[in-house]
Amino acid sequence: MKATVKWVDNAMFLGESGSGHAVVMDGPEDHGGRNMGVRPMEMLLLGLGGCTSFDVMSILQKQRQAVTDCVANIEAERADAVPAVFTKIHVHFVVTGTSLKTSLVERAVKLSAEKYCSASIMLEQGGVEVSHSVEIVDNESDN
């Protein structure tokens, strides 16, 4: 796997993945940026969220769960000192569907966290406390 990050100007960079997709990263104005892109540390959280969401949805689809929406809300705490590394990350899944089995949704999240999500496991091995929670929304209750 490869990636390239090219400086554009001030605190703005253009990241390009090995698969050819690009993303703009920029800093806040008080750090010389123009606030025109996601922060690099936010990219780490987005990567974690994407990695675990991919796993959870893959597992739920294999379990034939009727999922209509899956949102991972991620909150993180950082150290006060430099480097301002993540110390805690919490991923709260809101999974919406019809007749979802709570045990299967919880199992999918647990499997992602403990076995499949490379980003989550790597961060935990680096000393970050990563936790997960699940909320299930039943489409049938809307009728």
N, CA, C and O atoms as CSV, one atom per row, in Angstrom:
chain,resi,resn,atom,element,x,y,z
A,1,MET,N,N,0.847,-1.173,0.000
A,1,MET,CA,C,0.000,0.000,0.000
A,1,MET,C,C,0.892,1.234,0.000
A,1,MET,O,O,1.889,1.301,0.719
A,2,LYS,N,N,0.514,2.205,-0.818
A,2,LYS,CA,C,1.299,3.433,-0.920
A,2,LYS,C,C,0.375,4.636,-0.916
A,2,LYS,O,O,-0.811,4.525,-1.222
A,3,ALA,N,N,0.924,5.774,-0.568
A,3,ALA,CA,C,0.208,7.043,-0.602
A,3,ALA,C,C,1.219,8.158,-0.817
A,3,ALA,O,O,2.407,8.002,-0.533
A,4,THR,N,N,0.735,9.280,-1.319
A,4,THR,CA,C,1.574,10.454,-1.528
A,4,THR,C,C,0.877,11.651,-0.910
A,4,THR,O,O,-0.328,11.832,-1.078
A,5,VAL,N,N,1.634,12.464,-0.196
A,5,VAL,CA,C,1.111,13.707,0.348
A,5,VAL,C,C,1.980,14.836,-0.201
A,5,VAL,O,O,3.190,14.868,0.019
A,6,LYS,N,N,1.338,15.764,-0.923
A,6,LYS,CA,C,2.057,16.866,-1.562
A,6,LYS,C,C,1.647,18.186,-0.929
A,6,LYS,O,O,0.459,18.465,-0.763
A,7,TRP,N,N,2.629,18.985,-0.583
A,7,TRP,CA,C,2.372,20.309,-0.036
A,7,TRP,C,C,1.793,21.191,-1.124
A,7,TRP,O,O,2.328,21.243,-2.232
A,8,VAL,N,N,0.695,21.891,-0.821
A,8,VAL,CA,C,0.075,22.813,-1.776
A,8,VAL,C,C,0.537,24.229,-1.462
A,8,VAL,O,O,1.178,24.874,-2.292
A,9,ASP,N,N,0.215,24.713,-0.271
A,9,ASP,CA,C,0.714,25.996,0.222
A,9,ASP,C,C,0.342,26.132,1.696
A,9,ASP,O,O,-0.531,25.420,2.192
A,10,ASN,N,N,1.002,27.038,2.380
A,10,ASN,CA,C,0.764,27.285,3.804
A,10,ASN,C,C,0.648,25.970,4.560
A,10,ASN,O,O,1.633,25.238,4.657
A,11,ALA,N,N,-0.539,25.642,5.106
A,11,ALA,CA,C,-0.725,24.394,5.854
A,11,ALA,C,C,-1.651,23.436,5.107
A,11,ALA,O,O,-2.294,22.583,5.719
A,12,MET,N,N,-1.715,23.582,3.770
A,12,MET,CA,C,-2.581,22.733,2.953
A,12,MET,C,C,-1.754,21.682,2.223
A,12,MET,O,O,-0.689,21.964,1.674
A,13,PHE,N,N,-2.287,20.452,2.235
A,13,PHE,CA,C,-1.638,19.328,1.571
A,13,PHE,C,C,-2.677,18.544,0.793
A,13,PHE,O,O,-3.849,18.506,1.166
A,14,LEU,N,N,-2.241,17.923,-0.284
A,14,LEU,CA,C,-3.105,17.057,-1.069
A,14,LEU,C,C,-2.600,15.632,-0.913
A,14,LEU,O,O,-1.477,15.308,-1.299
A,15,GLY,N,N,-3.445,14.789,-0.344
A,15,GLY,CA,C,-3.092,13.387,-0.180
A,15,GLY,C,C,-3.700,12.576,-1.297
A,15,GLY,O,O,-4.863,12.772,-1.649
A,16,GLU,N,N,-2.919,11.659,-1.865
A,16,GLU,CA,C,-3.437,10.770,-2.907
A,16,GLU,C,C,-3.114,9.335,-2.523
A,16,GLU,O,O,-1.972,8.984,-2.223
A,17,SER,N,N,-4.157,8.523,-2.543
A,17,SER,CA,C,-3.991,7.116,-2.187
A,17,SER,C,C,-3.418,6.337,-3.362
A,17,SER,O,O,-3.456,6.791,-4.506
A,18,GLY,N,N,-2.897,5.177,-3.066
A,18,GLY,CA,C,-2.373,4.308,-4.114
A,18,GLY,C,C,-3.440,3.894,-5.113
A,18,GLY,O,O,-3.132,3.550,-6.254
A,19,SER,N,N,-4.704,3.929,-4.679
A,19,SER,CA,C,-5.800,3.574,-5.589
A,19,SER,C,C,-6.281,4.766,-6.400
A,19,SER,O,O,-7.251,4.660,-7.152
A,20,GLY,N,N,-5.595,5.922,-6.249
A,20,GLY,CA,C,-5.872,7.069,-7.104
A,20,GLY,C,C,-6.906,8.057,-6.590
A,20,GLY,O,O,-7.366,8.902,-7.357
A,21,HIS,N,N,-7.286,7.982,-5.327
A,21,HIS,CA,C,-8.257,8.917,-4.773
A,21,HIS,C,C,-7.530,10.006,-3.992
A,21,HIS,O,O,-6.496,9.759,-3.371
A,22,ALA,N,N,-8.092,11.222,-4.035
A,22,ALA,CA,C,-7.419,12.357,-3.417
A,22,ALA,C,C,-8.271,12.983,-2.325
A,22,ALA,O,O,-9.499,12.907,-2.345
A,23,VAL,N,N,-7.585,13.604,-1.370
A,23,VAL,CA,C,-8.241,14.319,-0.279
A,23,VAL,C,C,-7.391,15.530,0.084
A,23,VAL,O,O,-6.161,15.470,0.080
A,24,VAL,N,N,-8.073,16.632,0.397
A,24,VAL,CA,C,-7.381,17.847,0.809
A,24,VAL,C,C,-7.307,17.873,2.331
A,24,VAL,O,O,-8.305,17.646,3.015
A,25,MET,N,N,-6.127,18.148,2.848
A,25,MET,CA,C,-5.935,18.347,4.283
A,25,MET,C,C,-5.457,19.777,4.472
A,25,MET,O,O,-4.631,20.272,3.705
A,26,ASP,N,N,-5.980,20.433,5.495
A,26,ASP,CA,C,-5.587,21.817,5.759
A,26,ASP,C,C,-5.668,22.080,7.252
A,26,ASP,O,O,-6.391,21.402,7.983
A,27,GLY,N,N,-4.929,23.056,7.680
A,27,GLY,CA,C,-4.928,23.437,9.087
A,27,GLY,C,C,-5.843,24.618,9.339
A,27,GLY,O,O,-6.337,25.250,8.405
A,28,PRO,N,N,-6.061,24.905,10.603
A,28,PRO,CA,C,-6.872,26.074,10.945
A,28,PRO,C,C,-6.080,27.363,10.674
A,28,PRO,O,O,-4.858,27.349,10.531
A,29,GLU,N,N,-6.811,28.454,10.611
A,29,GLU,CA,C,-6.172,29.737,10.304
A,29,GLU,C,C,-5.099,30.106,11.316
A,29,GLU,O,O,-4.082,30.696,10.950
A,30,ASP,N,N,-5.314,29.763,12.598
A,30,ASP,CA,C,-4.311,30.119,13.611
A,30,ASP,C,C,-3.037,29.276,13.497
A,30,ASP,O,O,-2.072,29.516,14.222
A,31,HIS,N,N,-3.028,28.304,12.605
A,31,HIS,CA,C,-1.826,27.508,12.329
A,31,HIS,C,C,-1.354,27.703,10.888
A,31,HIS,O,O,-0.617,26.869,10.362
A,32,GLY,N,N,-1.770,28.789,10.251
A,32,GLY,CA,C,-1.309,29.112,8.904
A,32,GLY,C,C,-2.146,28.504,7.788
A,32,GLY,O,O,-1.807,28.657,6.614
A,33,GLY,N,N,-3.232,27.818,8.129
A,33,GLY,CA,C,-4.089,27.221,7.113
A,33,GLY,C,C,-5.236,28.133,6.738
A,33,GLY,O,O,-5.361,29.253,7.232
A,34,ARG,N,N,-6.074,27.619,5.845
A,34,ARG,CA,C,-7.264,28.363,5.430
A,34,ARG,C,C,-8.537,27.592,5.762
A,34,ARG,O,O,-9.625,27.974,5.332
A,35,ASN,N,N,-8.405,26.507,6.526
A,35,ASN,CA,C,-9.547,25.698,6.948
A,35,ASN,C,C,-10.346,25.183,5.746
A,35,ASN,O,O,-11.576,25.221,5.743
A,36,MET,N,N,-9.626,24.701,4.727
A,36,MET,CA,C,-10.282,24.237,3.502
A,36,MET,C,C,-10.239,22.718,3.341
A,36,MET,O,O,-10.537,22.191,2.270
A,37,GLY,N,N,-9.872,22.036,4.396
A,37,GLY,CA,C,-9.819,20.581,4.318
A,37,GLY,C,C,-9.810,19.973,5.701
A,37,GLY,O,O,-9.698,20.667,6.711
A,38,VAL,N,N,-9.929,18.676,5.720
A,38,VAL,CA,C,-9.934,17.926,6.977
A,38,VAL,C,C,-8.539,17.974,7.606
A,38,VAL,O,O,-7.533,18.034,6.900
A,39,ARG,N,N,-8.491,17.947,8.932
A,39,ARG,CA,C,-7.209,17.923,9.635
A,39,ARG,C,C,-6.615,16.517,9.548
A,39,ARG,O,O,-7.364,15.544,9.464
A,40,PRO,N,N,-5.295,16.389,9.566
A,40,PRO,CA,C,-4.680,15.061,9.495
A,40,PRO,C,C,-5.126,14.111,10.611
A,40,PRO,O,O,-5.340,12.927,10.350
A,41,MET,N,N,-5.268,14.597,11.836
A,41,MET,CA,C,-5.714,13.716,12.922
A,41,MET,C,C,-7.180,13.318,12.739
A,41,MET,O,O,-7.583,12.226,13.141
A,42,GLU,N,N,-7.974,14.198,12.134
A,42,GLU,CA,C,-9.346,13.832,11.798
A,42,GLU,C,C,-9.357,12.712,10.760
A,42,GLU,O,O,-10.231,11.845,10.774
A,43,MET,N,N,-8.382,12.743,9.868
A,43,MET,CA,C,-8.270,11.680,8.856
A,43,MET,C,C,-8.069,10.323,9.523
A,43,MET,O,O,-8.612,9.315,9.069
A,44,LEU,N,N,-7.289,10.302,10.599
A,44,LEU,CA,C,-7.100,9.046,11.328
A,44,LEU,C,C,-8.431,8.532,11.876
A,44,LEU,O,O,-8.725,7.341,11.782
A,45,LEU,N,N,-9.237,9.436,12.450
A,45,LEU,CA,C,-10.540,9.026,12.970
A,45,LEU,C,C,-11.462,8.557,11.846
A,45,LEU,O,O,-12.186,7.573,11.999
A,46,LEU,N,N,-11.432,9.263,10.725
A,46,LEU,CA,C,-12.248,8.853,9.582
A,46,LEU,C,C,-11.802,7.489,9.065
A,46,LEU,O,O,-12.633,6.663,8.687
A,47,GLY,N,N,-10.510,7.257,9.047
A,47,GLY,CA,C,-9.993,5.956,8.620
A,47,GLY,C,C,-10.441,4.847,9.546
A,47,GLY,O,O,-10.849,3.778,9.090
A,48,LEU,N,N,-10.368,5.094,10.842
A,48,LEU,CA,C,-10.844,4.120,11.819
A,48,LEU,C,C,-12.331,3.857,11.616
A,48,LEU,O,O,-12.764,2.705,11.583
A,49,GLY,N,N,-13.108,4.924,11.482
A,49,GLY,CA,C,-14.551,4.776,11.287
A,49,GLY,C,C,-14.897,4.025,10.019
A,49,GLY,O,O,-15.807,3.196,10.008
A,50,GLY,N,N,-14.180,4.310,8.962
A,50,GLY,CA,C,-14.422,3.612,7.701
A,50,GLY,C,C,-14.044,2.148,7.783
A,50,GLY,O,O,-14.757,1.287,7.268
A,51,CYS,N,N,-12.928,1.863,8.428
A,51,CYS,CA,C,-12.438,0.491,8.557
A,51,CYS,C,C,-13.421,-0.368,9.352
A,51,CYS,O,O,-13.794,-1.454,8.911
A,52,THR,N,N,-13.835,0.112,10.510
A,52,THR,CA,C,-14.730,-0.679,11.350
A,52,THR,C,C,-16.132,-0.750,10.755
A,52,THR,O,O,-16.792,-1.783,10.868
A,53,SER,N,N,-16.602,0.330,10.120
A,53,SER,CA,C,-17.924,0.310,9.483
A,53,SER,C,C,-17.957,-0.691,8.336
A,53,SER,O,O,-18.944,-1.404,8.155
A,54,PHE,N,N,-16.883,-0.742,7.566
A,54,PHE,CA,C,-16.780,-1.712,6.471
A,54,PHE,C,C,-16.927,-3.130,7.017
A,54,PHE,O,O,-17.676,-3.939,6.469
A,55,ASP,N,N,-16.212,-3.422,8.094
A,55,ASP,CA,C,-16.290,-4.753,8.718
A,55,ASP,C,C,-17.697,-5.056,9.208
A,55,ASP,O,O,-18.258,-6.108,8.902
A,56,VAL,N,N,-18.265,-4.123,9.974
A,56,VAL,CA,C,-19.577,-4.343,10.575
A,56,VAL,C,C,-20.622,-4.592,9.497
A,56,VAL,O,O,-21.418,-5.524,9.612
A,57,MET,N,N,-20.630,-3.779,8.461
A,57,MET,CA,C,-21.630,-3.969,7.397
A,57,MET,C,C,-21.412,-5.274,6.646
A,57,MET,O,O,-22.378,-5.948,6.288
A,58,SER,N,N,-20.172,-5.635,6.406
A,58,SER,CA,C,-19.875,-6.889,5.730
A,58,SER,C,C,-20.394,-8.074,6.541
A,58,SER,O,O,-21.004,-8.994,5.995
A,59,ILE,N,N,-20.147,-8.041,7.833
A,59,ILE,CA,C,-20.595,-9.130,8.709
A,59,ILE,C,C,-22.119,-9.177,8.772
A,59,ILE,O,O,-22.709,-10.254,8.682
A,60,LEU,N,N,-22.761,-8.013,8.926
A,60,LEU,CA,C,-24.222,-7.982,9.016
A,60,LEU,C,C,-24.886,-8.436,7.719
A,60,LEU,O,O,-25.935,-9.079,7.749
A,61,GLN,N,N,-24.279,-8.103,6.585
A,61,GLN,CA,C,-24.830,-8.568,5.305
A,61,GLN,C,C,-24.701,-10.079,5.180
A,61,GLN,O,O,-25.613,-10.738,4.682
A,62,LYS,N,N,-23.576,-10.636,5.628
A,62,LYS,CA,C,-23.407,-12.090,5.596
A,62,LYS,C,C,-24.391,-12.781,6.538
A,62,LYS,O,O,-24.786,-13.922,6.301
A,63,GLN,N,N,-24.785,-12.085,7.609
A,63,GLN,CA,C,-25.756,-12.633,8.553
A,63,GLN,C,C,-27.196,-12.403,8.083
A,63,GLN,O,O,-28.151,-12.757,8.775
A,64,ARG,N,N,-27.333,-11.809,6.905
A,64,ARG,CA,C,-28.634,-11.523,6.304
A,64,ARG,C,C,-29.514,-10.613,7.178
A,64,ARG,O,O,-30.732,-10.775,7.253
A,65,GLN,N,N,-28.853,-9.661,7.827
A,65,GLN,CA,C,-29.592,-8.682,8.607
A,65,GLN,C,C,-30.075,-7.576,7.661
A,65,GLN,O,O,-29.325,-7.125,6.796
A,66,ALA,N,N,-31.318,-7.147,7.827
A,66,ALA,CA,C,-31.930,-6.152,6.940
A,66,ALA,C,C,-31.563,-4.734,7.389
A,66,ALA,O,O,-32.400,-4.003,7.919
A,67,VAL,N,N,-30.305,-4.361,7.169
A,67,VAL,CA,C,-29.798,-3.053,7.575
A,67,VAL,C,C,-30.141,-2.026,6.497
A,67,VAL,O,O,-29.916,-2.254,5.308
A,68,THR,N,N,-30.693,-0.886,6.938
A,68,THR,CA,C,-30.979,0.204,6.007
A,68,THR,C,C,-30.059,1.396,6.222
A,68,THR,O,O,-29.967,2.271,5.361
A,69,ASP,N,N,-29.372,1.440,7.372
A,69,ASP,CA,C,-28.446,2.533,7.639
A,69,ASP,C,C,-27.476,2.111,8.734
A,69,ASP,O,O,-27.832,1.359,9.642
A,70,CYS,N,N,-26.269,2.595,8.637
A,70,CYS,CA,C,-25.252,2.319,9.653
A,70,CYS,C,C,-24.370,3.558,9.765
A,70,CYS,O,O,-23.710,3.958,8.806
A,71,VAL,N,N,-24.370,4.156,10.956
A,71,VAL,CA,C,-23.576,5.359,11.196
A,71,VAL,C,C,-22.652,5.096,12.378
A,71,VAL,O,O,-23.091,4.625,13.427
A,72,ALA,N,N,-21.386,5.399,12.202
A,72,ALA,CA,C,-20.418,5.301,13.297
A,72,ALA,C,C,-20.096,6.721,13.751
A,72,ALA,O,O,-19.464,7.486,13.023
A,73,ASN,N,N,-20.532,7.061,14.950
A,73,ASN,CA,C,-20.213,8.358,15.547
A,73,ASN,C,C,-18.975,8.167,16.418
A,73,ASN,O,O,-18.970,7.343,17.332
A,74,ILE,N,N,-17.931,8.935,16.129
A,74,ILE,CA,C,-16.642,8.722,16.773
A,74,ILE,C,C,-16.252,9.955,17.580
A,74,ILE,O,O,-16.277,11.076,17.072
A,75,GLU,N,N,-15.894,9.737,18.838
A,75,GLU,CA,C,-15.388,10.803,19.686
A,75,GLU,C,C,-14.023,10.394,20.206
A,75,GLU,O,O,-13.796,9.237,20.561
A,76,ALA,N,N,-13.121,11.356,20.245
A,76,ALA,CA,C,-11.761,11.043,20.680
A,76,ALA,C,C,-11.248,12.088,21.650
A,76,ALA,O,O,-11.639,13.255,21.604
A,77,GLU,N,N,-10.368,11.646,22.525
A,77,GLU,CA,C,-9.652,12.538,23.435
A,77,GLU,C,C,-8.178,12.471,23.071
A,77,GLU,O,O,-7.660,11.421,22.689
A,78,ARG,N,N,-7.511,13.621,23.197
A,78,ARG,CA,C,-6.083,13.687,22.889
A,78,ARG,C,C,-5.312,14.153,24.114
A,78,ARG,O,O,-5.852,14.825,24.992
A,79,ALA,N,N,-4.047,13.784,24.151
A,79,ALA,CA,C,-3.158,14.224,25.226
A,79,ALA,C,C,-2.989,15.736,25.157
A,79,ALA,O,O,-3.044,16.328,24.079
A,80,ASP,N,N,-2.784,16.354,26.314
A,80,ASP,CA,C,-2.599,17.808,26.367
A,80,ASP,C,C,-1.197,18.229,25.948
A,80,ASP,O,O,-0.972,19.388,25.599
A,81,ALA,N,N,-0.261,17.297,25.980
A,81,ALA,CA,C,1.132,17.613,25.661
A,81,ALA,C,C,1.452,17.232,24.211
A,81,ALA,O,O,0.722,16.479,23.566
A,82,VAL,N,N,2.551,17.770,23.735
A,82,VAL,CA,C,3.045,17.425,22.402
A,82,VAL,C,C,3.906,16.183,22.523
A,82,VAL,O,O,4.801,16.170,23.368
A,83,PRO,N,N,3.697,15.143,21.741
A,83,PRO,CA,C,2.700,15.057,20.677
A,83,PRO,C,C,1.307,14.818,21.248
A,83,PRO,O,O,1.146,14.077,22.219
A,84,ALA,N,N,0.303,15.444,20.644
A,84,ALA,CA,C,-1.079,15.351,21.124
A,84,ALA,C,C,-1.741,14.095,20.542
A,84,ALA,O,O,-2.642,14.167,19.707
A,85,VAL,N,N,-1.258,12.953,21.015
A,85,VAL,CA,C,-1.748,11.665,20.520
A,85,VAL,C,C,-3.154,11.394,21.051
A,85,VAL,O,O,-3.572,11.979,22.050
A,86,PHE,N,N,-3.872,10.509,20.379
A,86,PHE,CA,C,-5.161,10.080,20.893
A,86,PHE,C,C,-4.926,9.220,22.135
A,86,PHE,O,O,-4.040,8.367,22.155
A,87,THR,N,N,-5.725,9.457,23.156
A,87,THR,CA,C,-5.646,8.640,24.368
A,87,THR,C,C,-6.872,7.743,24.486
A,87,THR,O,O,-6.779,6.614,24.968
A,88,LYS,N,N,-8.020,8.249,24.044
A,88,LYS,CA,C,-9.262,7.475,24.077
A,88,LYS,C,C,-10.057,7.748,22.809
A,88,LYS,O,O,-10.119,8.879,22.326
A,89,ILE,N,N,-10.659,6.698,22.285
A,89,ILE,CA,C,-11.558,6.826,21.134
A,89,ILE,C,C,-12.777,5.969,21.429
A,89,ILE,O,O,-12.654,4.811,21.827
A,90,HIS,N,N,-13.951,6.547,21.230
A,90,HIS,CA,C,-15.190,5.786,21.394
A,90,HIS,C,C,-15.950,5.803,20.076
A,90,HIS,O,O,-16.172,6.860,19.485
A,91,VAL,N,N,-16.345,4.619,19.625
A,91,VAL,CA,C,-17.126,4.473,18.395
A,91,VAL,C,C,-18.521,4.012,18.797
A,91,VAL,O,O,-18.693,2.936,19.370
A,92,HIS,N,N,-19.514,4.842,18.487
A,92,HIS,CA,C,-20.909,4.514,18.788
A,92,HIS,C,C,-21.618,4.228,17.468
A,92,HIS,O,O,-21.797,5.122,16.641
A,93,PHE,N,N,-22.017,2.984,17.282
A,93,PHE,CA,C,-22.730,2.582,16.072
A,93,PHE,C,C,-24.219,2.777,16.252
A,93,PHE,O,O,-24.790,2.350,17.256
A,94,VAL,N,N,-24.850,3.422,15.283
A,94,VAL,CA,C,-26.308,3.501,15.209
A,94,VAL,C,C,-26.687,2.713,13.964
A,94,VAL,O,O,-26.461,3.156,12.838
A,95,VAL,N,N,-27.267,1.540,14.185
A,95,VAL,CA,C,-27.605,0.637,13.090
A,95,VAL,C,C,-29.130,0.605,12.969
A,95,VAL,O,O,-29.835,0.297,13.930
A,96,THR,N,N,-29.616,0.922,11.793
A,96,THR,CA,C,-31.048,0.970,11.533
A,96,THR,C,C,-31.420,-0.156,10.581
A,96,THR,O,O,-30.684,-0.457,9.642
A,97,GLY,N,N,-32.572,-0.775,10.830
A,97,GLY,CA,C,-33.029,-1.835,9.952
A,97,GLY,C,C,-34.344,-2.408,10.432
A,97,GLY,O,O,-34.985,-1.885,11.344
A,98,THR,N,N,-34.722,-3.487,9.796
A,98,THR,CA,C,-35.978,-4.159,10.116
A,98,THR,C,C,-35.681,-5.486,10.798
A,98,THR,O,O,-34.948,-6.321,10.267
A,99,SER,N,N,-36.255,-5.667,11.969
A,99,SER,CA,C,-36.117,-6.909,12.744
A,99,SER,C,C,-34.661,-7.312,12.959
A,99,SER,O,O,-34.309,-8.488,12.855
A,100,LEU,N,N,-33.824,-6.329,13.259
A,100,LEU,CA,C,-32.412,-6.621,13.514
A,100,LEU,C,C,-32.273,-7.377,14.821
A,100,LEU,O,O,-32.966,-7.082,15.794
A,101,LYS,N,N,-31.379,-8.349,14.842
A,101,LYS,CA,C,-31.111,-9.108,16.065
A,101,LYS,C,C,-29.978,-8.411,16.813
A,101,LYS,O,O,-28.858,-8.307,16.313
A,102,THR,N,N,-30.285,-7.940,18.010
A,102,THR,CA,C,-29.309,-7.213,18.820
A,102,THR,C,C,-28.028,-8.011,18.995
A,102,THR,O,O,-26.933,-7.461,18.884
A,103,SER,N,N,-28.157,-9.302,19.266
A,103,SER,CA,C,-26.966,-10.127,19.499
A,103,SER,C,C,-26.071,-10.181,18.261
A,103,SER,O,O,-24.847,-10.217,18.389
A,104,LEU,N,N,-26.661,-10.188,17.078
A,104,LEU,CA,C,-25.854,-10.258,15.849
A,104,LEU,C,C,-25.170,-8.920,15.565
A,104,LEU,O,O,-24.030,-8.893,15.101
A,105,VAL,N,N,-25.856,-7.820,15.840
A,105,VAL,CA,C,-25.248,-6.505,15.636
A,105,VAL,C,C,-24.090,-6.320,16.623
A,105,VAL,O,O,-23.009,-5.870,16.243
A,106,GLU,N,N,-24.321,-6.666,17.878
A,106,GLU,CA,C,-23.256,-6.553,18.876
A,106,GLU,C,C,-22.081,-7.462,18.539
A,106,GLU,O,O,-20.927,-7.085,18.740
A,107,ARG,N,N,-22.365,-8.641,18.032
A,107,ARG,CA,C,-21.298,-9.574,17.643
A,107,ARG,C,C,-20.487,-9.014,16.476
A,107,ARG,O,O,-19.263,-9.139,16.456
A,108,ALA,N,N,-21.157,-8.402,15.510
A,108,ALA,CA,C,-20.457,-7.813,14.358
A,108,ALA,C,C,-19.495,-6.719,14.818
A,108,ALA,O,O,-18.361,-6.643,14.344
A,109,VAL,N,N,-19.952,-5.875,15.742
A,109,VAL,CA,C,-19.095,-4.800,16.261
A,109,VAL,C,C,-17.921,-5.396,17.031
A,109,VAL,O,O,-16.789,-4.931,16.897
A,110,LYS,N,N,-18.186,-6.416,17.832
A,110,LYS,CA,C,-17.121,-7.056,18.609
A,110,LYS,C,C,-16.094,-7.730,17.694
A,110,LYS,O,O,-14.890,-7.617,17.930
A,111,LEU,N,N,-16.556,-8.424,16.661
A,111,LEU,CA,C,-15.629,-9.068,15.724
A,111,LEU,C,C,-14.755,-8.039,15.017
A,111,LEU,O,O,-13.556,-8.251,14.837
A,112,SER,N,N,-15.361,-6.928,14.620
A,112,SER,CA,C,-14.576,-5.879,13.973
A,112,SER,C,C,-13.507,-5.367,14.925
A,112,SER,O,O,-12.339,-5.246,14.555
A,113,ALA,N,N,-13.915,-5.065,16.163
A,113,ALA,CA,C,-12.989,-4.475,17.142
A,113,ALA,C,C,-11.856,-5.415,17.527
A,113,ALA,O,O,-10.716,-4.984,17.699
A,114,GLU,N,N,-12.173,-6.701,17.661
A,114,GLU,CA,C,-11.187,-7.636,18.201
A,114,GLU,C,C,-10.431,-8.456,17.162
A,114,GLU,O,O,-9.368,-9.004,17.454
A,115,LYS,N,N,-10.983,-8.543,15.938
A,115,LYS,CA,C,-10.368,-9.448,14.975
A,115,LYS,C,C,-10.060,-8.828,13.615
A,115,LYS,O,O,-9.017,-9.121,13.032
A,116,TYR,N,N,-10.952,-7.971,13.097
A,116,TYR,CA,C,-10.836,-7.555,11.702
A,116,TYR,C,C,-10.359,-6.131,11.451
A,116,TYR,O,O,-9.661,-5.897,10.465
A,117,CYS,N,N,-10.705,-5.179,12.297
A,117,CYS,CA,C,-10.400,-3.774,11.997
A,117,CYS,C,C,-8.929,-3.464,12.288
A,117,CYS,O,O,-8.535,-3.256,13.435
A,118,SER,N,N,-8.154,-3.441,11.252
A,118,SER,CA,C,-6.713,-3.184,11.376
A,118,SER,C,C,-6.434,-1.844,12.046
A,118,SER,O,O,-5.522,-1.737,12.865
A,119,ALA,N,N,-7.213,-0.824,11.702
A,119,ALA,CA,C,-6.982,0.513,12.260
A,119,ALA,C,C,-7.216,0.515,13.768
A,119,ALA,O,O,-6.400,1.041,14.525
A,120,SER,N,N,-8.321,-0.067,14.200
A,120,SER,CA,C,-8.648,-0.101,15.626
A,120,SER,C,C,-7.608,-0.899,16.413
A,120,SER,O,O,-7.135,-0.463,17.463
A,121,ILE,N,N,-7.271,-2.050,15.897
A,121,ILE,CA,C,-6.304,-2.919,16.581
A,121,ILE,C,C,-4.926,-2.255,16.648
A,121,ILE,O,O,-4.241,-2.346,17.667
A,122,MET,N,N,-4.524,-1.591,15.571
A,122,MET,CA,C,-3.240,-0.901,15.552
A,122,MET,C,C,-3.210,0.232,16.575
A,122,MET,O,O,-2.218,0.405,17.283
A,123,LEU,N,N,-4.298,1.005,16.654
A,123,LEU,CA,C,-4.356,2.100,17.617
A,123,LEU,C,C,-4.316,1.572,19.052
A,123,LEU,O,O,-3.640,2.142,19.908
A,124,GLU,N,N,-5.045,0.476,19.312
A,124,GLU,CA,C,-5.017,-0.108,20.658
A,124,GLU,C,C,-3.626,-0.599,21.020
A,124,GLU,O,O,-3.181,-0.419,22.154
A,125,GLN,N,N,-2.935,-1.217,20.070
A,125,GLN,CA,C,-1.576,-1.691,20.341
A,125,GLN,C,C,-0.630,-0.525,20.597
A,125,GLN,O,O,0.419,-0.697,21.218
A,126,GLY,N,N,-0.997,0.655,20.123
A,126,GLY,CA,C,-0.203,1.861,20.355
A,126,GLY,C,C,-0.580,2.580,21.639
A,126,GLY,O,O,-0.069,3.666,21.914
A,127,GLY,N,N,-1.472,1.984,22.433
A,127,GLY,CA,C,-1.799,2.550,23.730
A,127,GLY,C,C,-3.081,3.366,23.791
A,127,GLY,O,O,-3.379,3.966,24.824
A,128,VAL,N,N,-3.848,3.398,22.696
A,128,VAL,CA,C,-5.114,4.140,22.701
A,128,VAL,C,C,-6.214,3.237,23.260
A,128,VAL,O,O,-6.332,2.076,22.869
A,129,GLU,N,N,-7.006,3.772,24.166
A,129,GLU,CA,C,-8.149,3.034,24.709
A,129,GLU,C,C,-9.312,3.200,23.729
A,129,GLU,O,O,-9.873,4.289,23.614
A,130,VAL,N,N,-9.674,2.127,23.025
A,130,VAL,CA,C,-10.748,2.178,22.037
A,130,VAL,C,C,-11.953,1.402,22.580
A,130,VAL,O,O,-11.838,0.239,22.965
A,131,SER,N,N,-13.101,2.069,22.602
A,131,SER,CA,C,-14.319,1.425,23.084
A,131,SER,C,C,-15.426,1.556,22.036
A,131,SER,O,O,-15.356,2.392,21.135
A,132,HIS,N,N,-16.436,0.717,22.177
A,132,HIS,CA,C,-17.536,0.672,21.213
A,132,HIS,C,C,-18.865,0.554,21.938
A,132,HIS,O,O,-18.945,-0.007,23.031
A,133,SER,N,N,-19.905,1.089,21.318
A,133,SER,CA,C,-21.263,0.890,21.799
A,133,SER,C,C,-22.179,0.787,20.590
A,133,SER,O,O,-21.821,1.177,19.479
A,134,VAL,N,N,-23.387,0.244,20.838
A,134,VAL,CA,C,-24.323,-0.020,19.755
A,134,VAL,C,C,-25.700,0.499,20.134
A,134,VAL,O,O,-26.153,0.337,21.267
A,135,GLU,N,N,-26.356,1.125,19.166
A,135,GLU,CA,C,-27.744,1.539,19.288
A,135,GLU,C,C,-28.460,1.001,18.067
A,135,GLU,O,O,-27.998,1.182,16.940
A,136,ILE,N,N,-29.583,0.343,18.283
A,136,ILE,CA,C,-30.340,-0.232,17.167
A,136,ILE,C,C,-31.653,0.526,17.022
A,136,ILE,O,O,-32.389,0.720,17.989
A,137,VAL,N,N,-31.928,0.948,15.795
A,137,VAL,CA,C,-33.171,1.642,15.473
A,137,VAL,C,C,-33.971,0.709,14.569
A,137,VAL,O,O,-33.494,0.293,13.513
A,138,ASP,N,N,-35.185,0.388,14.993
A,138,ASP,CA,C,-36.035,-0.546,14.249
A,138,ASP,C,C,-36.948,0.237,13.315
A,138,ASP,O,O,-37.740,1.065,13.767
A,139,ASN,N,N,-36.843,-0.020,12.017
A,139,ASN,CA,C,-37.695,0.642,11.017
A,139,ASN,C,C,-39.177,0.392,11.286
A,139,ASN,O,O,-40.012,1.247,10.990
A,140,GLU,N,N,-39.507,-0.765,11.841
A,140,GLU,CA,C,-40.924,-1.104,12.043
A,140,GLU,C,C,-41.572,-0.197,13.054
A,140,GLU,O,O,-42.792,-0.034,13.025
A,141,SER,N,N,-40.808,0.403,13.954
A,141,SER,CA,C,-41.397,1.282,14.964
A,141,SER,C,C,-41.840,2.620,14.353
A,141,SER,O,O,-42.558,3.387,14.994
A,142,ASP,N,N,-41.407,2.900,13.101
A,142,ASP,CA,C,-41.800,4.130,12.415
A,142,ASP,C,C,-43.176,4.021,11.781
A,142,ASP,O,O,-43.771,5.034,11.413
A,143,ASN,N,N,-43.695,2.786,11.648
A,143,ASN,CA,C,-44.967,2.584,10.936
A,143,ASN,C,C,-46.165,2.827,11.829
A,143,ASN,O,O,-47.304,2.698,11.381
